[in-house]
Amino acid sequence: MNGLLTIGEFSRITHLSVKTLRRYHESGLLEPATVDGFSGYRYYCTDQVATAQIISRFRGMQMPEREVRAIVHTPDPDARARLITEHLARLERQLDDTRSAVTALRRLLDPTPSNIEVRRVLTQQCSVAAISEVVDASDVLGWYSDAMAEIDSAVPETTGPPGGLYDNELFTEGRGVMTVYVPTTDVPSSNRIRPMTLPPTELAVTVHDGPHDDIDVTYGALGVYVETNGLAIAGPVQEVYAVGPRDTEDSSQWRTEIGWPVFAASPNSQ
């Protein structure tokens, strides 16, 4: 047929196998320009080359067939762009999760891991502007960002770095009370922000340097210290963001102090 390509010719041009093209046809992703009614041979036109390659690229990026079909068959360019943007955002989240897992695994599999340095400190009483709510563990990051942005917009001057309190239930039950705060002598009471006094607390404190991809590994090491030194946990975990995203976008410079409220659980505690 003049102006048309056989499935073999189309396969060579697009670098898609004949089997793949047949599957695209059967699923409705890419139908041939025409199908011979007598022989059943499929024929494509050159205008379909770019479409075939777009479909292949999206499928290679693990986009579900229904979304690829919607992109290919949607005439509205804004709708197509929105579908593509949503999928790219999912891919970026997956990449972030993969990077986090790789970072943590490398540290865990290091045959000569360095021991963390733990200090026993007694904090001083401190007045803070705080927001506290019951939060699902899966929502911690988003909730923290929103709450801290609200505090930052309402508290012009602080007397120290921001911090957070995380109830044990957040880790054991997947849902618990979470508090974020900034130290300040002038606490506005607006929206969700309330004044709070942090009492003096004995803490086992260590520092996590860098991004939070493997902060769970530091938590684990601190937990081992607490257990092996005959200590018991006496309250919510405290984090102080000595250097964090509010200070620099360079996550390698971040410095997070992790403190577990403790008390001596046995005569062997140090």
C-alpha atoms as one frame of an Amber mdcrd trajectory, in Angstrom:
protein
   0.000   0.000   0.000   1.402   3.383  -0.993   2.455   5.661   1.866   2.082
   2.927   4.471   4.637   0.853   6.334   4.403  -2.825   7.110   4.677  -3.795
  10.745   8.230  -5.002  10.078   9.248  -1.697   8.487   7.596   0.242  11.300
   9.401  -1.969  13.810  12.802  -1.152  12.316  12.097   2.567  12.273  10.795
   2.777  15.854  13.109   0.142  17.393  10.012  -1.562  18.800   9.643  -5.272
  18.285   6.816  -6.679  16.187   5.586  -8.453  19.308   5.457  -5.151  21.200
   3.598  -3.412  18.373   1.042  -6.206  18.302   0.585  -5.879  22.063   0.148
  -2.115  21.750  -2.542  -2.759  19.125  -4.378  -5.329  21.217  -4.374  -3.079
  24.286  -5.523  -0.041  22.335  -2.362   1.942  22.984  -1.426   2.230  19.319
  -3.706   0.999  16.591  -2.324   0.591  13.046  -3.375   3.097  10.414  -5.136
   0.248   8.672  -5.482  -3.518   8.847  -5.903  -5.547   5.671  -9.296  -7.190
   5.892  -8.205 -10.253   3.946  -4.696 -10.973   5.261  -4.926  -9.277   8.689
  -1.622  -7.514   8.025  -1.091  -4.339   9.991   0.092  -1.151   8.284   1.316
   2.054   9.878   1.968   5.565   8.609   5.070   7.639   9.264   3.031  10.078
  11.390   2.740   7.322  14.007   6.482   6.947  14.556   6.748   9.668  17.209
   3.616   8.428  18.969   4.989   4.871  19.124   8.263   6.080  20.601   6.455
   8.272  23.155   4.405   5.280  24.270   7.544   3.152  24.557   9.339   5.790
  26.606   6.437   6.182  29.045   6.059   2.434  29.438   9.795   2.238  30.094
   9.223   4.756  32.903   6.645   2.394  34.449   3.676   4.586  33.591   0.478
   2.496  33.794  -1.094   1.654  30.430  -4.320   3.492  31.275  -2.358   6.715
  31.815  -0.327   6.253  28.636  -3.566   5.652  26.742  -5.066   8.814  28.223
  -2.012  10.858  27.185  -1.964   9.500  23.658  -5.694   9.900  23.069  -6.281
  13.188  24.919  -6.539  16.129  22.502  -6.269  18.721  25.294  -2.547  19.662
  25.663  -3.105  20.954  29.208  -4.621  17.644  30.272  -1.714  15.762  28.692
   0.813  17.982  30.441  -0.922  17.455  33.784  -0.855  13.665  33.424   2.828
  13.732  32.493   3.696  16.073  35.372   1.887  13.872  37.895   3.775  10.807
  36.707   7.134  12.585  36.760   6.435  13.688  40.341   5.782  10.062  41.297
   9.051   9.019  39.660  10.945  11.696  41.579   9.454  10.449  44.855  10.444
   6.890  43.957  13.983   8.046  43.161  14.196   9.848  46.496  13.010   6.717
  48.296  15.578   4.622  46.432  18.409   7.023  47.259  17.379   6.993  50.921
  17.361   3.202  50.997  20.772   2.999  49.314  22.285   5.501  51.751  20.951
   3.629  54.778  21.970   0.204  53.440  25.527   1.338  52.707  25.858   2.589
  56.258  24.321  -0.579  57.731  26.523  -2.855  55.621  29.727  -0.971  56.376
  32.043  -3.653  57.845  33.698  -1.067  60.094  30.911   1.240  61.233  31.960
   4.089  63.470  30.442   4.232  66.946  28.237   7.204  67.586  29.147   9.655
  70.294  26.488   9.945  73.003  26.335  12.624  75.689  24.233  12.611  78.846
  22.889  16.124  79.352  20.338  17.878  81.520  18.438  20.484  79.513  17.296
  23.799  80.944  13.691  24.887  81.149  12.707  26.655  77.941   9.734  28.681
  76.705   8.673  27.860  73.154   6.011  28.621  70.576   4.621  25.228  69.624
   2.072  23.377  67.551   0.961  19.929  68.734  -1.364  17.479  67.014  -2.002
  13.775  66.657  -0.336  12.784  63.382  -0.064   9.619  61.305   3.533   8.500
  60.847   3.107   8.652  57.065   2.174  12.349  57.312   5.034  13.477  59.571
   7.112  15.280  56.923   4.215  17.180  55.378   2.734  18.069  58.745   6.115
  19.272  60.022   6.623  21.545  57.004   3.164  23.125  57.313   3.380  23.584
  61.066   6.882  25.060  60.975   5.898  27.458  58.187   2.994  28.648  60.342
   5.294  29.206  63.315   7.917  30.998  61.207   5.300  33.416  59.866   4.082
  34.295  63.361   7.274  34.347  65.441   9.664  37.118  64.349  12.462  36.431
  66.846  13.691  33.162  68.295  16.181  32.387  71.044  17.445  29.073  69.666
  17.104  26.493  66.925  13.753  24.811  66.208  12.935  21.361  67.476  10.371
  18.611  67.649   8.909  16.160  70.152   7.814  12.743  68.891   5.684  10.490
  71.089   6.680   6.840  71.234   3.292   5.900  69.746   4.363   7.480  66.450
   6.905   4.684  66.123   5.131   1.824  67.879   1.561   2.419  66.663   2.078
   4.547  63.539   0.094   7.428  65.037   0.812   9.742  67.940   1.274  13.278
  69.219   3.862  15.348  67.387   5.051  18.786  68.471   7.190  21.297  66.610
   8.469  24.440  68.240  10.859  27.366  68.252  12.323  28.833  71.471  11.130
  32.399  72.007  10.357  34.815  74.822   7.380  36.279  72.950   4.869  33.555
  72.108   1.895  34.612  69.999  -1.306  32.635  70.531  -2.697  32.472  67.032
  -4.261  29.712  64.935  -2.616  26.468  66.106   0.328  28.100  67.900   0.366
  27.843  71.678   2.931  28.709  74.380   4.653  25.706  75.929   7.299  25.264
  78.596   9.819  22.486  78.063  10.885  21.242  81.527  14.448  20.295  82.441
  15.015  16.799  81.064  17.860  14.303  81.264  18.707  13.194  77.737  20.972
  10.747  75.984  21.968  12.869  72.993  23.740  12.105  69.759  24.169  14.088
  66.554  23.085  13.009  63.094  25.155  14.790  60.452  23.849  15.269  56.919
  20.504  14.509  55.246  17.864  12.446  56.998  18.013   9.555  54.516  19.599
   7.306  57.130  18.541   9.028  60.339  16.787   5.805  61.356  20.222   4.155
  61.530  21.363   6.819  63.996  18.196   6.254  66.001  18.997   2.550  66.099
  22.545   3.163  67.306  21.280   5.513  70.030  18.714   2.917  71.081  21.458
   0.304  71.412  23.429   2.709  73.620  20.401   3.284  75.836  19.744  -0.431
  76.250  23.359  -1.496  76.799  23.901   1.198  79.403  20.965   0.130  81.551
  18.812   3.147  80.756  15.066   3.393  80.196  13.210   5.818  77.955  11.184
   8.322  79.938   9.252  10.326  77.370   8.998  11.511  73.778  12.052  11.660
  71.540  13.399  15.174  71.111  15.039  16.489  67.967  16.796  19.832  67.713
  17.587  21.069  64.216  20.848  22.882  64.934  21.373  23.266  61.181  18.555
  22.312  58.857  16.625  23.180  55.700  15.730  26.586  57.150  19.459  27.397
  57.306  20.862  25.864  54.117  19.741  23.844  51.101  22.998  21.887  51.302
  21.781  18.819  53.184  25.361  17.671  53.789  25.627  20.573  56.263  22.560
  19.601  58.271  23.083  18.786  61.947  20.260  17.157  63.904  20.550  16.502
  67.633  18.548  13.465  68.715  17.764  13.174  72.428  16.011  10.379  74.284
  14.741  11.253  77.770  16.259   8.609  80.020  16.578   7.469  83.599  18.645
   4.737  85.223  16.845   1.403  84.885  19.471  -0.750  86.584  22.411  -0.440
  88.993  24.757  -0.923  86.021  23.757   2.337  84.306  26.503   4.842  83.754
